Structures are given as C-alpha cells and as structure tokens.
C-alpha cells in the first residue's frame, strides 16, 4: 500500500483502470504482476522510465 500511495494520483488511477479493463483473468494477473514489479523497482511507470518527484533534478 505504501508503494501505491507513494505514486502520484494519475499513476494510481492509470494502474487501477488498466487492470480493471482487462477482459481475461490471466491478463489481470499479468498486469498486477507488472505493476508490483514496477513499484518494487521504483523507477518504472507502465514500462517507461520514471523517478519519484523527490529524486528528480
């Protein structure tokens, strides 16, 4: 939950919408796995490079 809340609101909404729009359960699980992997690494957003605001220069 902390990783979710650490993301900006637009990313929170994007991830939830992206997952909920999946038609197949397998696709939902794949997207959830991708989301969790990106949160764990902390430097990706939808497979794009991303830095938390505190780290931006």
N, CA, C, O and CB atoms as a CASP TS submission, in Angstrom:
PFRMAT TS
TARGET T0000
AUTHOR 0000-0000-0000
METHOD Language model
MODEL 1
PARENT N/A
ATOM      1  N   UNK     1       0.826  -1.191   0.000  1.00  0.00           N
ATOM      2  CA  UNK     1       0.000   0.000   0.000  1.00  0.00           C
ATOM      3  C   UNK     1       0.870   1.254   0.000  1.00  0.00           C
ATOM      4  O   UNK     1       0.527   2.258  -0.624  1.00  0.00           O
ATOM      5  CB  UNK     1      -0.940  -0.001   1.208  1.00  0.00           C
ATOM      6  N   UNK     2       1.987   1.187   0.699  1.00  0.00           N
ATOM      7  CA  UNK     2       2.881   2.346   0.756  1.00  0.00           C
ATOM      8  C   UNK     2       3.415   2.697  -0.637  1.00  0.00           C
ATOM      9  O   UNK     2       3.529   3.871  -0.989  1.00  0.00           O
ATOM     10  CB  UNK     2       4.053   2.071   1.720  1.00  0.00           C
ATOM     11  N   UNK     3       3.740   1.669  -1.422  1.00  0.00           N
ATOM     12  CA  UNK     3       4.241   1.911  -2.780  1.00  0.00           C
ATOM     13  C   UNK     3       3.158   2.555  -3.641  1.00  0.00           C
ATOM     14  O   UNK     3       3.444   3.439  -4.448  1.00  0.00           O
ATOM     15  CB  UNK     3       4.723   0.593  -3.427  1.00  0.00           C
ATOM     16  N   UNK     4       1.917   2.111  -3.469  1.00  0.00           N
ATOM     17  CA  UNK     4       0.788   2.692  -4.207  1.00  0.00           C
ATOM     18  C   UNK     4       0.604   4.159  -3.826  1.00  0.00           C
ATOM     19  O   UNK     4       0.465   5.019  -4.696  1.00  0.00           O
ATOM     20  CB  UNK     4      -0.515   1.899  -3.928  1.00  0.00           C
ATOM     21  N   UNK     5       0.605   4.436  -2.546  1.00  0.00           N
ATOM     22  CA  UNK     5       0.388   5.808  -2.074  1.00  0.00           C
ATOM     23  C   UNK     5       1.561   6.733  -2.401  1.00  0.00           C
ATOM     24  O   UNK     5       1.399   7.953  -2.456  1.00  0.00           O
ATOM     25  CB  UNK     5       0.146   5.805  -0.574  1.00  0.00           C
ATOM     26  N   UNK     6       2.734   6.153  -2.616  1.00  0.00           N
ATOM     27  CA  UNK     6       3.904   6.955  -2.969  1.00  0.00           C
ATOM     28  C   UNK     6       3.835   7.450  -4.415  1.00  0.00           C
ATOM     29  O   UNK     6       4.532   8.395  -4.785  1.00  0.00           O
ATOM     30  CB  UNK     6       5.180   6.144  -2.757  1.00  0.00           C
ATOM     31  N   UNK     7       3.005   6.818  -5.220  1.00  0.00           N
ATOM     32  CA  UNK     7       2.854   7.235  -6.616  1.00  0.00           C
ATOM     33  C   UNK     7       1.885   8.402  -6.712  1.00  0.00           C
ATOM     34  O   UNK     7       0.984   8.533  -5.884  1.00  0.00           O
ATOM     35  CB  UNK     7       2.366   6.061  -7.490  1.00  0.00           C
ATOM     36  N   UNK     8       2.066   9.252  -7.723  1.00  0.00           N
ATOM     37  CA  UNK     8       1.128  10.369  -7.901  1.00  0.00           C
ATOM     38  C   UNK     8      -0.272   9.853  -8.257  1.00  0.00           C
ATOM     39  O   UNK     8      -0.410   8.746  -8.778  1.00  0.00           O
ATOM     40  CB  UNK     8       1.637  11.332  -9.002  1.00  0.00           C
ATOM     41  N   UNK     9      -1.299  10.643  -7.981  1.00  0.00           N
ATOM     42  CA  UNK     9      -2.677  10.215  -8.236  1.00  0.00           C
ATOM     43  C   UNK     9      -2.931   9.750  -9.672  1.00  0.00           C
ATOM     44  O   UNK     9      -3.675   8.792  -9.880  1.00  0.00           O
ATOM     45  CB  UNK     9      -3.611  11.339  -7.916  1.00  0.00           C
ATOM     46  N   UNK    10      -2.327  10.409 -10.666  1.00  0.00           N
ATOM     47  CA  UNK    10      -2.581   9.980 -12.046  1.00  0.00           C
ATOM     48  C   UNK    10      -2.076   8.564 -12.277  1.00  0.00           C
ATOM     49  O   UNK    10      -2.698   7.808 -13.024  1.00  0.00           O
ATOM     50  CB  UNK    10      -1.917  10.942 -13.040  1.00  0.00           C
ATOM     51  N   UNK    11      -0.968   8.189 -11.657  1.00  0.00           N
ATOM     52  CA  UNK    11      -0.469   6.823 -11.812  1.00  0.00           C
ATOM     53  C   UNK    11      -1.348   5.830 -11.069  1.00  0.00           C
ATOM     54  O   UNK    11      -1.614   4.742 -11.579  1.00  0.00           O
ATOM     55  CB  UNK    11       0.971   6.721 -11.314  1.00  0.00           C
ATOM     56  N   UNK    12      -1.793   6.181  -9.895  1.00  0.00           N
ATOM     57  CA  UNK    12      -2.701   5.313  -9.151  1.00  0.00           C
ATOM     58  C   UNK    12      -3.931   5.012  -9.998  1.00  0.00           C
ATOM     59  O   UNK    12      -4.343   3.858 -10.112  1.00  0.00           O
ATOM     60  CB  UNK    12      -3.111   5.965  -7.808  1.00  0.00           C
ATOM     61  N   UNK    13      -4.512   6.039 -10.587  1.00  0.00           N
ATOM     62  CA  UNK    13      -5.700   5.870 -11.424  1.00  0.00           C
ATOM     63  C   UNK    13      -5.387   5.069 -12.687  1.00  0.00           C
ATOM     64  O   UNK    13      -6.161   4.197 -13.082  1.00  0.00           O
ATOM     65  CB  UNK    13      -6.278   7.233 -11.803  1.00  0.00           C
ATOM     66  N   UNK    14      -4.257   5.367 -13.314  1.00  0.00           N
ATOM     67  CA  UNK    14      -3.884   4.646 -14.538  1.00  0.00           C
ATOM     68  C   UNK    14      -3.743   3.154 -14.281  1.00  0.00           C
ATOM     69  O   UNK    14      -4.273   2.341 -15.038  1.00  0.00           O
ATOM     70  CB  UNK    14      -2.577   5.199 -15.107  1.00  0.00           C
ATOM     71  N   UNK    15      -3.038   2.792 -13.229  1.00  0.00           N
ATOM     72  CA  UNK    15      -2.847   1.375 -12.931  1.00  0.00           C
ATOM     73  C   UNK    15      -4.182   0.685 -12.659  1.00  0.00           C
ATOM     74  O   UNK    15      -4.446  -0.387 -13.202  1.00  0.00           O
ATOM     75  CB  UNK    15      -1.911   1.204 -11.730  1.00  0.00           C
ATOM     76  N   UNK    16      -5.019   1.289 -11.827  1.00  0.00           N
ATOM     77  CA  UNK    16      -6.300   0.662 -11.495  1.00  0.00           C
ATOM     78  C   UNK    16      -7.185   0.505 -12.728  1.00  0.00           C
ATOM     79  O   UNK    16      -7.799  -0.545 -12.918  1.00  0.00           O
ATOM     80  CB  UNK    16      -7.030   1.483 -10.434  1.00  0.00           C
ATOM     81  N   UNK    17      -7.256   1.526 -13.558  1.00  0.00           N
ATOM     82  CA  UNK    17      -8.051   1.447 -14.779  1.00  0.00           C
ATOM     83  C   UNK    17      -7.509   0.419 -15.746  1.00  0.00           C
ATOM     84  O   UNK    17      -8.271  -0.336 -16.351  1.00  0.00           O
ATOM     85  CB  UNK    17      -8.109   2.791 -15.452  1.00  0.00           C
ATOM     86  N   UNK    18      -6.209   0.387 -15.892  1.00  0.00           N
ATOM     87  CA  UNK    18      -5.549  -0.547 -16.810  1.00  0.00           C
ATOM     88  C   UNK    18      -5.838  -1.985 -16.398  1.00  0.00           C
ATOM     89  O   UNK    18      -6.129  -2.833 -17.241  1.00  0.00           O
ATOM     90  CB  UNK    18      -4.024  -0.296 -16.845  1.00  0.00           C
ATOM     91  N   UNK    19      -5.757  -2.251 -15.112  1.00  0.00           N
ATOM     92  CA  UNK    19      -6.023  -3.603 -14.616  1.00  0.00           C
ATOM     93  C   UNK    19      -7.508  -3.951 -14.756  1.00  0.00           C
ATOM     94  O   UNK    19      -7.844  -5.052 -15.192  1.00  0.00           O
ATOM     95  CB  UNK    19      -5.582  -3.733 -13.142  1.00  0.00           C
ATOM     96  N   UNK    20      -8.379  -3.041 -14.398  1.00  0.00           N
ATOM     97  CA  UNK    20      -9.811  -3.335 -14.434  1.00  0.00           C
ATOM     98  C   UNK    20     -10.352  -3.495 -15.852  1.00  0.00           C
ATOM     99  O   UNK    20     -11.377  -4.148 -16.043  1.00  0.00           O
ATOM    100  CB  UNK    20     -10.572  -2.245 -13.727  1.00  0.00           C
ATOM    101  N   UNK    21      -9.691  -2.916 -16.845  1.00  0.00           N
ATOM    102  CA  UNK    21     -10.146  -3.051 -18.234  1.00  0.00           C
ATOM    103  C   UNK    21      -9.765  -4.380 -18.867  1.00  0.00           C
ATOM    104  O   UNK    21     -10.251  -4.707 -19.950  1.00  0.00           O
ATOM    105  CB  UNK    21      -9.585  -1.933 -19.062  1.00  0.00           C
ATOM    106  N   UNK    22      -8.905  -5.150 -18.215  1.00  0.00           N
ATOM    107  CA  UNK    22      -8.516  -6.461 -18.759  1.00  0.00           C
ATOM    108  C   UNK    22      -9.733  -7.376 -18.781  1.00  0.00           C
ATOM    109  O   UNK    22     -10.487  -7.451 -17.810  1.00  0.00           O
ATOM    110  CB  UNK    22      -7.363  -7.103 -17.920  1.00  0.00           C
ATOM    111  N   UNK    23      -9.912  -8.063 -19.891  1.00  0.00           N
ATOM    112  CA  UNK    23     -11.074  -8.944 -20.038  1.00  0.00           C
ATOM    113  C   UNK    23     -10.825 -10.326 -19.444  1.00  0.00           C
ATOM    114  O   UNK    23     -11.740 -10.943 -18.898  1.00  0.00           O
ATOM    115  CB  UNK    23     -11.446  -9.078 -21.508  1.00  0.00           C
ATOM    116  N   UNK    24      -9.616 -10.803 -19.546  1.00  0.00           N
ATOM    117  CA  UNK    24      -9.285 -12.136 -19.050  1.00  0.00           C
ATOM    118  C   UNK    24      -8.614 -12.049 -17.684  1.00  0.00           C
ATOM    119  O   UNK    24      -7.842 -11.129 -17.416  1.00  0.00           O
ATOM    120  CB  UNK    24      -8.375 -12.870 -20.045  1.00  0.00           C
ATOM    121  N   UNK    25      -8.913 -13.002 -16.842  1.00  0.00           N
ATOM    122  CA  UNK    25      -8.288 -13.043 -15.520  1.00  0.00           C
ATOM    123  C   UNK    25      -6.771 -13.173 -15.643  1.00  0.00           C
ATOM    124  O   UNK    25      -6.033 -12.585 -14.851  1.00  0.00           O
ATOM    125  CB  UNK    25      -8.857 -14.211 -14.692  1.00  0.00           C
ATOM    126  N   UNK    26      -6.302 -13.935 -16.624  1.00  0.00           N
ATOM    127  CA  UNK    26      -4.862 -14.100 -16.830  1.00  0.00           C
ATOM    128  C   UNK    26      -4.208 -12.759 -17.159  1.00  0.00           C
ATOM    129  O   UNK    26      -3.094 -12.480 -16.715  1.00  0.00           O
ATOM    130  CB  UNK    26      -4.590 -15.117 -17.959  1.00  0.00           C
ATOM    131  N   UNK    27      -4.896 -11.940 -17.930  1.00  0.00           N
ATOM    132  CA  UNK    27      -4.368 -10.618 -18.267  1.00  0.00           C
ATOM    133  C   UNK    27      -4.329  -9.725 -17.033  1.00  0.00           C
ATOM    134  O   UNK    27      -3.366  -8.986 -16.828  1.00  0.00           O
ATOM    135  CB  UNK    27      -5.216  -9.962 -19.371  1.00  0.00           C
ATOM    136  N   UNK    28      -5.364  -9.792 -16.219  1.00  0.00           N
ATOM    137  CA  UNK    28      -5.375  -9.013 -14.975  1.00  0.00           C
ATOM    138  C   UNK    28      -4.193  -9.391 -14.093  1.00  0.00           C
ATOM    139  O   UNK    28      -3.508  -8.522 -13.552  1.00  0.00           O
ATOM    140  CB  UNK    28      -6.695  -9.230 -14.212  1.00  0.00           C
ATOM    141  N   UNK    29      -3.959 -10.693 -13.953  1.00  0.00           N
ATOM    142  CA  UNK    29      -2.845 -11.149 -13.122  1.00  0.00           C
ATOM    143  C   UNK    29      -1.495 -10.706 -13.691  1.00  0.00           C
ATOM    144  O   UNK    29      -0.593 -10.332 -12.942  1.00  0.00           O
ATOM    145  CB  UNK    29      -2.878 -12.670 -12.989  1.00  0.00           C
ATOM    146  N   UNK    30      -1.364 -10.749 -15.011  1.00  0.00           N
ATOM    147  CA  UNK    30      -0.132 -10.305 -15.664  1.00  0.00           C
ATOM    148  C   UNK    30       0.100  -8.815 -15.398  1.00  0.00           C
ATOM    149  O   UNK    30       1.225  -8.400 -15.118  1.00  0.00           O
ATOM    150  CB  UNK    30      -0.193 -10.579 -17.188  1.00  0.00           C
ATOM    151  N   UNK    31      -0.947  -8.024 -15.484  1.00  0.00           N
ATOM    152  CA  UNK    31      -0.833  -6.584 -15.258  1.00  0.00           C
ATOM    153  C   UNK    31      -0.542  -6.265 -13.794  1.00  0.00           C
ATOM    154  O   UNK    31       0.230  -5.354 -13.493  1.00  0.00           O
ATOM    155  CB  UNK    31      -2.114  -5.879 -15.698  1.00  0.00           C
ATOM    156  N   UNK    32      -1.156  -7.013 -12.893  1.00  0.00           N
ATOM    157  CA  UNK    32      -0.875  -6.812 -11.469  1.00  0.00           C
ATOM    158  C   UNK    32       0.589  -7.132 -11.180  1.00  0.00           C
ATOM    159  O   UNK    32       1.253  -6.406 -10.441  1.00  0.00           O
ATOM    160  CB  UNK    32      -1.807  -7.692 -10.591  1.00  0.00           C
ATOM    161  N   UNK    33       1.086  -8.209 -11.757  1.00  0.00           N
ATOM    162  CA  UNK    33       2.489  -8.584 -11.577  1.00  0.00           C
ATOM    163  C   UNK    33       3.409  -7.492 -12.109  1.00  0.00           C
ATOM    164  O   UNK    33       4.386  -7.131 -11.454  1.00  0.00           O
ATOM    165  CB  UNK    33       2.788  -9.919 -12.279  1.00  0.00           C
ATOM    166  N   UNK    34       3.104  -6.967 -13.289  1.00  0.00           N
ATOM    167  CA  UNK    34       3.921  -5.896 -13.857  1.00  0.00           C
ATOM    168  C   UNK    34       3.904  -4.675 -12.940  1.00  0.00           C
ATOM    169  O   UNK    34       4.948  -4.079 -12.677  1.00  0.00           O
ATOM    170  CB  UNK    34       3.417  -5.516 -15.268  1.00  0.00           C
ATOM    171  N   UNK    35       2.720  -4.304 -12.455  1.00  0.00           N
ATOM    172  CA  UNK    35       2.591  -3.152 -11.581  1.00  0.00           C
ATOM    173  C   UNK    35       3.430  -3.340 -10.311  1.00  0.00           C
ATOM    174  O   UNK    35       4.165  -2.436  -9.914  1.00  0.00           O
ATOM    175  CB  UNK    35       1.115  -2.918 -11.222  1.00  0.00           C
ATOM    176  N   UNK    36       3.324  -4.495  -9.684  1.00  0.00           N
ATOM    177  CA  UNK    36       4.079  -4.751  -8.455  1.00  0.00           C
ATOM    178  C   UNK    36       5.584  -4.744  -8.709  1.00  0.00           C
ATOM    179  O   UNK    36       6.347  -4.229  -7.892  1.00  0.00           O
ATOM    180  CB  UNK    36       3.661  -6.089  -7.846  1.00  0.00           C
ATOM    181  N   UNK    37       6.015  -5.312  -9.836  1.00  0.00           N
ATOM    182  CA  UNK    37       7.436  -5.288 -10.193  1.00  0.00           C
ATOM    183  C   UNK    37       7.925  -3.852 -10.380  1.00  0.00           C
ATOM    184  O   UNK    37       9.018  -3.500  -9.938  1.00  0.00           O
ATOM    185  CB  UNK    37       7.683  -6.104 -11.479  1.00  0.00           C
ATOM    186  N   UNK    38       7.118  -3.036 -11.028  1.00  0.00           N
ATOM    187  CA  UNK    38       7.497  -1.639 -11.256  1.00  0.00           C
ATOM    188  C   UNK    38       7.564  -0.882  -9.938  1.00  0.00           C
ATOM    189  O   UNK    38       8.452  -0.053  -9.739  1.00  0.00           O
ATOM    190  CB  UNK    38       6.502  -0.956 -12.211  1.00  0.00           C
ATOM    191  N   UNK    39       6.636  -1.160  -9.047  1.00  0.00           N
ATOM    192  CA  UNK    39       6.658  -0.489  -7.741  1.00  0.00           C
ATOM    193  C   UNK    39       7.871  -0.921  -6.933  1.00  0.00           C
ATOM    194  O   UNK    39       8.495  -0.104  -6.256  1.00  0.00           O
ATOM    195  CB  UNK    39       5.371  -0.787  -6.957  1.00  0.00           C
ATOM    196  N   UNK    40       8.205  -2.204  -7.003  1.00  0.00           N
ATOM    197  CA  UNK    40       9.347  -2.708  -6.248  1.00  0.00           C
ATOM    198  C   UNK    40      10.644  -2.062  -6.721  1.00  0.00           C
ATOM    199  O   UNK    40      11.489  -1.683  -5.911  1.00  0.00           O
ATOM    200  CB  UNK    40       9.440  -4.230  -6.375  1.00  0.00           C
ATOM    201  N   UNK    41      10.793  -1.940  -8.037  1.00  0.00           N
ATOM    202  CA  UNK    41      11.984  -1.310  -8.590  1.00  0.00           C
ATOM    203  C   UNK    41      11.994   0.196  -8.357  1.00  0.00           C
ATOM    204  O   UNK    41      13.046   0.803  -8.156  1.00  0.00           O
ATOM    205  CB  UNK    41      12.085  -1.601 -10.070  1.00  0.00           C
ATOM    206  N   UNK    42      10.802   0.785  -8.389  1.00  0.00           N
ATOM    207  CA  UNK    42      10.663   2.205  -8.107  1.00  0.00           C
ATOM    208  C   UNK    42      11.051   3.160  -9.214  1.00  0.00           C
ATOM    209  O   UNK    42      10.969   4.375  -9.034  1.00  0.00           O
ATOM    210  CB  UNK    42      11.448   2.522  -6.949  1.00  0.00           C
ATOM    211  N   UNK    43      11.472   2.639 -10.360  1.00  0.00           N
ATOM    212  CA  UNK    43      11.925   3.544 -11.417  1.00  0.00           C
ATOM    213  C   UNK    43      11.212   3.355 -12.747  1.00  0.00           C
ATOM    214  O   UNK    43      11.683   3.832 -13.780  1.00  0.00           O
ATOM    215  CB  UNK    43      13.386   3.370 -11.623  1.00  0.00           C
ATOM    216  N   UNK    44      10.078   2.661 -12.727  1.00  0.00           N
ATOM    217  CA  UNK    44       9.296   2.468 -13.944  1.00  0.00           C
ATOM    218  C   UNK    44       7.836   2.814 -13.695  1.00  0.00           C
ATOM    219  O   UNK    44       7.311   2.671 -12.591  1.00  0.00           O
ATOM    220  CB  UNK    44       9.425   1.022 -14.449  1.00  0.00           C
ATOM    221  N   UNK    45       7.206   3.272 -14.764  1.00  0.00           N
ATOM    222  CA  UNK    45       5.772   3.520 -14.777  1.00  0.00           C
ATOM    223  C   UNK    45       5.266   3.094 -16.136  1.00  0.00           C
ATOM    224  O   UNK    45       5.580   3.728 -17.144  1.00  0.00           O
ATOM    225  CB  UNK    45       5.429   5.022 -14.478  1.00  0.00           C
ATOM    226  N   UNK    46       4.483   2.023 -16.177  1.00  0.00           N
ATOM    227  CA  UNK    46       3.957   1.471 -17.429  1.00  0.00           C
ATOM    228  C   UNK    46       5.089   1.219 -18.437  1.00  0.00           C
ATOM    229  O   UNK    46       4.987   1.561 -19.615  1.00  0.00           O
ATOM    230  CB  UNK    46       2.905   2.429 -18.036  1.00  0.00           C
ATOM    231  N   UNK    47       6.161   0.614 -17.934  1.00  0.00           N
ATOM    232  CA  UNK    47       7.354   0.261 -18.705  1.00  0.00           C
ATOM    233  C   UNK    47       8.141   1.473 -19.201  1.00  0.00           C
ATOM    234  O   UNK    47       9.000   1.332 -20.072  1.00  0.00           O
ATOM    235  CB  UNK    47       6.959  -0.584 -19.879  1.00  0.00           C
ATOM    236  N   UNK    48       7.867   2.641 -18.668  1.00  0.00           N
ATOM    237  CA  UNK    48       8.621   3.854 -19.029  1.00  0.00           C
ATOM    238  C   UNK    48       9.440   4.300 -17.826  1.00  0.00           C
ATOM    239  O   UNK    48       9.036   4.101 -16.681  1.00  0.00           O
ATOM    240  CB  UNK    48       7.662   5.003 -19.500  1.00  0.00           C
ATOM    241  N   UNK    49      10.592   4.902 -18.093  1.00  0.00           N
ATOM    242  CA  UNK    49      11.428   5.409 -17.008  1.00  0.00           C
ATOM    243  C   UNK    49      10.655   6.464 -16.224  1.00  0.00           C
ATOM    244  O   UNK    49       9.970   7.311 -16.797  1.00  0.00           O
ATOM    245  CB  UNK    49      12.756   5.997 -17.557  1.00  0.00           C
ATOM    246  N   UNK    50      10.782   6.393 -14.897  1.00  0.00           N
ATOM    247  CA  UNK    50      10.096   7.344 -14.023  1.00  0.00           C
ATOM    248  C   UNK    50      10.898   7.497 -12.752  1.00  0.00           C
ATOM    249  O   UNK    50      11.440   6.525 -12.226  1.00  0.00           O
ATOM    250  CB  UNK    50       8.645   6.885 -13.708  1.00  0.00           C
ATOM    251  N   UNK    51      10.972   8.727 -12.257  1.00  0.00           N
ATOM    252  CA  UNK    51      11.644   8.993 -10.995  1.00  0.00           C
ATOM    253  C   UNK    51      10.642   9.689 -10.068  1.00  0.00           C
ATOM    254  O   UNK    51       9.910  10.582 -10.494  1.00  0.00           O
ATOM    255  CB  UNK    51      12.935   9.867 -11.207  1.00  0.00           C
ATOM    256  N   UNK    52      10.617   9.274  -8.806  1.00  0.00           N
ATOM    257  CA  UNK    52       9.763   9.998  -7.855  1.00  0.00           C
ATOM    258  C   UNK    52      10.175  11.462  -7.792  1.00  0.00           C
ATOM    259  O   UNK    52      11.346  11.787  -7.988  1.00  0.00           O
ATOM    260  CB  UNK    52       9.841   9.357  -6.446  1.00  0.00           C
ATOM    261  N   UNK    53       9.241  12.328  -7.524  1.00  0.00           N
ATOM    262  CA  UNK    53       9.491  13.765  -7.507  1.00  0.00           C
ATOM    263  C   UNK    53      10.703  14.137  -6.654  1.00  0.00           C
ATOM    264  O   UNK    53      11.486  15.001  -7.051  1.00  0.00           O
ATOM    265  CB  UNK    53       8.268  14.493  -6.997  1.00  0.00           C
ATOM    266  N   UNK    54      10.872  13.512  -5.507  1.00  0.00           N
ATOM    267  CA  UNK    54      11.986  13.830  -4.614  1.00  0.00           C
ATOM    268  C   UNK    54      13.339  13.540  -5.260  1.00  0.00           C
ATOM    269  O   UNK    54      14.347  14.137  -4.881  1.00  0.00           O
ATOM    270  CB  UNK    54      11.856  13.043  -3.319  1.00  0.00           C
ATOM    271  N   UNK    55      13.366  12.629  -6.232  1.00  0.00           N
ATOM    272  CA  UNK    55      14.611  12.255  -6.872  1.00  0.00           C
ATOM    273  C   UNK    55      14.876  13.022  -8.163  1.00  0.00           C
ATOM    274  O   UNK    55      15.973  12.943  -8.716  1.00  0.00           O
ATOM    275  CB  UNK    55      14.607  10.791  -7.152  1.00  0.00           C
ATOM    276  N   UNK    56      13.902  13.750  -8.637  1.00  0.00           N
ATOM    277  CA  UNK    56      14.073  14.473  -9.911  1.00  0.00           C
ATOM    278  C   UNK    56      15.021  15.638  -9.709  1.00  0.00           C
ATOM    279  O   UNK    56      15.051  16.276  -8.658  1.00  0.00           O
ATOM    280  CB  UNK    56      12.710  14.976 -10.460  1.00  0.00           C
ATOM    281  N   UNK    57      15.797  15.893 -10.760  1.00  0.00           N
ATOM    282  CA  UNK    57      16.731  17.022 -10.672  1.00  0.00           C
ATOM    283  C   UNK    57      16.363  18.121 -11.620  1.00  0.00           C
ATOM    284  O   UNK    57      17.045  19.145 -11.673  1.00  0.00           O
ATOM    285  CB  UNK    57      18.141  16.572 -10.949  1.00  0.00           C
TER
END
